[in-house]
Amino acid sequence: MNKKQLLLGLLSLSAFASLAQTPVKKRPITSRDMYRLQTISDPQVSPDGKWVSYGLSSVDSTKDKRHSDLWMVSWDGKETVQLTNGPDSESRARFSPDGKYISFVSSRQGATKTQIWLMDRRGGEAKKLTELKTDLEEYVWSPDSKKIALVLRDPDYADSAKTKIRKPYVLDRYQFKADVKGYLEKSPVHLYVYDLATKKIDTLTTGNYDETSPVWSPDGAQLAFVSNRTEDPDRNQNTDIYLMEARKGAKMKQLTTWSGADNSPAWSPDGKRIAYLRSTASGNFLMYDQPVLAVMSREGGEPTLLSKTLDRPVRNPTWAKDGQTLAVSIHDDRQVYIGQYTLADGKLTKFLAGNRAISSLEAAPAGNWVALVSEPQLPAELHAIENGTLRRLTHVHDDFLAPLELATVEGFTSRSKDGAQVSNILYRPANTPANKKLPTVFFIHGGPVAQDEYSFDLTRQLLAAGGYAVVAVNYRGSNGRGLDYTKAIYADWGNKEVLDILGAADYVAEKGIADPERLGIGGWSYGGILTNYTIATDTRFKAAASGAGSSLQLSMYGVDQYTNQYETELGAPWKNPEKWLKLSYPFLKADRIKTPTLFMAGEKDFNVPSSGSEQMFQALRSLGIPTQLIIYPGQYHGISVPSYQKDRIDRYVQWFDKYLKPKNL
């Protein structure tokens, strides 16, 4: 090498080193990034505590659908192993209790029904374990790893003819339709036990009732499960916990007698007690309720209600390995943190409170836990919880986040016209000057019994990247603020929630955050319903996007899936027509609406059918108010096709841009 070549080589190395030290320029998130975002789910801890399995869902843009594979990460987070990597999706990985196998479910090899597959942890290809002819709803290993409890749906023979033309639906149920499932004939789900040695399946339950959520007793002799065995389960939510020996012909014993909901049973490690979730209230309809952590003897009897005085919803009851404590996730005013109850004295210890949301809690050895943790600028990642502190295990989203400049996220409290204090979350575009007034979109959550949390919110991040301040309002009817706050809108829709949205709008305008002349509003499901209520009440919003909403509530009776709610909360339409007409004011007083509105719906939605959006579109079109209707082909209440998900957010931004960002500004 001559001197000139050496000099050029040194200059090239210097330039490369300089480039490597230059930070990557960040950019706003765009709808195209939706194809890069993966989703972690269903963490499971291996029996020896050394590994955690999880599902990882990604978008296959060529097929325009999501694809799920199975992965494992070591407890120290240093090793990551992909377990499956084929053309078919796999999910619900479970370690056999003896640690020898990992099972999962898949419709591999063109199977028409989902089957259980078994993977030997020593190596080799997964083998198909079952040859099921009907739908598999749940499965769970026995403690000795010799059997698997199955929840199977009774076969549907309506389309088994050679012509493949389905027979007419014959419907006589009170609840005769449901989103995704469609029209509901009598096809209950029952319990079975699969023997791995003989490959035989024993039937444990039969009849017209459903049996779900089976859990094995630690000695493997019995199964606890959930069932509603009232005269007509369609007319109430009165589930109870039952117990039976895990053998054919065994009789079941009812353990709970509460005339509300009892579910999510979990055995104590010593097999003496069962923890579960119980509704606060009794009655036929429990949407505005919140679950309480309960513990009872395996023999039944009066339970101990550990979280009765907490006045916050709890989920995911999980025993510590030593059986001395029970952990739950607690939903509390935009946060979701862990609460741990000591069985001896009922004392609650809260930990990991903060601006984050924790879910999918699983026990690990030595008093540790595993959970999914999401933060405002971090999609959910697996974390170990040791001595009450978090340690991140996965880094699935590092590449997704690396080039992105995300909105800043902060909470604020507003006061409504009637004095109610309302908790909200504000998203500001990155690098926005503190004193700059922004066009602002109120994106309203559905439910209504849910809460906007300090977790990663893709839709609001994308709206903020479009140059908008985005406001999430936890209006009355939301959870996380106590039972009275949730029940405040009972039979009074479109009143207090609208006051809360307008109170939040007043706040951001007064604080100089929002430009009061450039306000928009939108949402999906109950968020779409509230969008309609709000624009029919106040004309300050210059653009709206109402997704999967309704307004002429009277027309929804018998068309959607909420008949039990309607008859319990509002009364039958022929008995209480005035109430129904009062709650239908966005349609009946549509001539008050001046807001240009985009309506959207899924073609096959049985939750809030597309007719709700179609009616409002037709009303505004007849009135000459700018409007548009988008119907997503073949979609249910939740839009699942990736290109449709991208299309929806693109249309949100385009619609708001058209009316909130006029070209002369």
Secondary structure, 3 states (H helix, E strand, C coil): CCHHHHHHHHHHHHHHHHHHHCCCCCEECCHHHHHCCCEEEEEEECCCCCEEEEEEEEEECCCCEEEEEEEEEECCCCCEEECCCCCCCEEEEEECCCCCEEEEEECHHHCCCCEEEEEECCCCCCEECCCCCCCEEEEEECCCCCEEEEEEECCCCCCCCCCCCCCCCCCCCCCCEECCCEECCCCCEEEEEEECCCCCEEECCCCCCCCEEEEECCCCCEEEEEECCCCCHHHCCCCEEEEEECCCCCCEEECCCCCCCEEEEEECCCCCEEEEEEECCCCCCCCCCCEEEEEEECCEEEEEECCCCCCCCEEEEEECCCCCEEEEEEEECCEEEEEEEECCCCCEEEECCCCCEEEEEEEECCCEEEEEEEECCEEEEEEEEECCEEEECCCCCHHHHCCEECCEEEEEEEECCCCCEEEEEEEECCCCCCCCCEEEEEEECCCCCCCCCCCCCHHHHHHHHCCCEEEEEECCCCCCCCHHHHHCCCCCCCCHHHHHHHHHHHHHHHCCCEEEEEEEEEEECHHHHHHHHHHCCCCCEEEEEEECCCCCHHHHCCCCCCHHHHHHHHCCCCCCHHHHHHCCHHHHCHHHCCCCEEEEEECCCCCCCCHHHHHHHHHHHHHCCCEEEEEECCCCCCCCCHHHHHHHHHHHHHHHHHHHCCCCC
